[in-house]
Amino acid sequence: MESKEKTFEGALEKLESIVKELESGEEGLDEAIKKYTEAMNLAKFCSEKLKDATDKVNKILMENGEIKDFKVEE
């Protein structure tokens, strides 16, 4: 999954596939370590994408064009 434009959805799909492969227990130790490392990199990528999306959602474009942090008031 080393394409120039990796997507969150594609990374998540690959991550789910790796988890299923690892859960099957059919991989040898070396291959399991390789897949685990790839899974951790994918999880990090997904986490960063979610953080970026959260940051964008937490901004509101005000009527005058000013971008302001959004805070939920209780």
Residue pairs with C-beta under 8 A, 6 or more apart in sequence:
1 10
1 11
1 14
1 38
1 42
3 10
6 45
8 45
8 46
8 49
8 50
11 42
11 45
11 46
11 49
12 42
12 46
14 38
14 42
15 39
15 42
15 43
15 46
18 35
18 36
18 38
18 39
18 42
19 39
21 27
21 35
22 32
22 35
22 36
22 39
27 35
57 70
58 69
58 70
59 67
59 68
59 69
59 70
60 67
60 68
60 70
61 67
62 68
